[in-house]
Amino acid sequence: MNSLQSEKTCPSQRGPKADCVPLTYVFFQVVLLITDGRQTPFSDPKEPGPRQVSTAIKQRGIRIIAIGIGFADHTELRQYASKPEDTLVIPEFPFLSLLVVETRVLLLGPGKLVMMLD
């Protein structure tokens, strides 16, 4: 997790600078890998498979949260994910919107506030 200290925000514009609170911006490097959790054969044997790609991504310090759809293979999901608890499974694609809160909790922990930027 990377943090960058930035400008200060003041609750009252008329108050002294001591009333100002520093803002901290937090940036994450995260991959949300959405899969049916089953390895499929490749047409090009020179092309790396998902396990090789996910390993390379994790070695760069990027966190992977693996989201399985339907009857996903839990063993494969855990191999892709950065940690065993970084796996989520939902029955169908329409349930993806329900994972917003669960993904936030995985990234920030319970009770943390996150501001979404457009």
Buried (B, 14 or more C-beta within 10 A) or exposed (E): EEEEEEEEEEEEEEEEEEEBEEEEEEEEEBBEBBBEBEEEEEEEEEEEEBEEBBBEBBEEEBBBBBBBBEEBBBEBBBBBBBEEEBBBBBEEEEEBEEBEEEBBEBBBEEEEEEEEEE
